[in-house]
Each structure stands twice: as structure tokens, then as C-alpha cells.
Amino acid sequence: MTIDLRVDDKKSLYYAARQSYMDEQGVHPGDIFGDENDVDVTACLVQLLDPSVLPGVTIYESSAEPY
């Protein structure tokens, strides 16, 4: 399966990934998603789109690549 997408608002993606991480881990993510002026889009997408549990699905590997 392939998902092709365009990020229209990097800051919104950044804040959503940070919140998801904090909800999941209970700690601040530090700089693993970059910062709001230099967003690591790949890290944000993996955090939001590759949950550890997805009903009915087994995820063997995931990655995200910009193009």
C-alpha cells in the first residue's frame, strides 16, 4: 500500500505530532519533530500515521520519504 500526500500546513502537522507523542508517551518530545520553523515532516507523519495498534492490521515496517 502506498499513500501519496501533500502537506499544506507544516506547523499544524508539527503541533499534532507533538500532542500525539505527549498523549502516547506522557513526556515532551523534545526536538524529535524539529521545531515550528524547521518541521521534520517525515517524523511527524510516522508519529501520526503509524500507530502501534491499528485494528485488523499488522504493521511490519514503516517509513516516510519526501519527494
C-alpha positions as CSV (number, residue, x, y, z in Angstrom):
1,M,0.0,0.0,0.0
2,T,1.2,3.5,-0.8
3,I,-0.2,6.8,0.5
4,D,0.6,9.8,-1.6
5,L,0.0,13.1,0.1
6,R,0.9,16.8,0.2
7,V,1.5,18.7,3.5
8,D,-0.3,22.0,3.2
9,D,0.4,23.3,6.8
10,K,3.7,22.1,8.4
11,K,3.0,23.9,11.6
12,S,-0.3,22.2,12.1
13,L,1.3,18.8,11.4
14,Y,4.1,19.6,13.8
15,Y,1.7,20.5,16.7
16,A,-0.5,17.5,16.0
17,A,2.5,15.1,16.1
18,R,3.8,16.7,19.3
19,Q,0.4,16.3,21.0
20,S,0.1,12.8,19.8
21,Y,3.5,11.9,21.2
22,M,2.8,13.6,24.6
23,D,-0.6,11.8,24.8
24,E,1.1,8.5,24.0
25,Q,4.3,8.8,25.9
26,G,3.4,11.2,28.7
27,V,6.5,13.3,28.2
28,H,7.5,16.2,26.0
29,P,9.0,15.0,22.7
30,G,12.0,17.4,22.8
31,D,13.2,18.2,19.2
32,I,12.4,14.9,17.5
33,F,9.9,16.7,15.2
34,G,12.2,19.6,14.6
35,D,10.7,22.9,15.6
36,E,7.8,25.0,14.2
37,N,10.2,26.8,11.8
38,D,12.0,23.7,10.6
39,V,9.5,20.8,10.8
40,D,10.7,17.2,10.3
41,V,7.7,16.3,8.2
42,T,8.8,12.6,8.0
43,A,9.0,12.2,11.8
44,C,5.6,13.9,12.2
45,L,3.9,11.7,9.6
46,V,5.3,8.5,11.1
47,Q,4.1,9.6,14.5
48,L,0.6,10.3,13.3
49,L,0.1,7.6,10.6
50,D,1.9,4.6,12.1
51,P,0.1,3.9,15.4
52,S,1.4,1.0,17.4
53,V,-2.1,-0.6,17.3
54,L,-4.4,-0.4,14.3
55,P,-7.4,-2.7,14.5
56,G,-7.2,-5.5,12.0
57,V,-3.7,-4.6,10.7
58,T,-0.2,-5.7,11.4
59,I,2.5,-3.2,10.5
60,Y,5.8,-4.9,9.8
61,E,7.7,-1.8,8.8
62,S,7.0,1.8,8.0
63,S,8.9,4.8,6.5
64,A,8.1,8.1,5.1
65,E,10.1,9.8,2.4
66,P,9.8,13.3,0.9
67,Y,9.9,13.7,-2.8
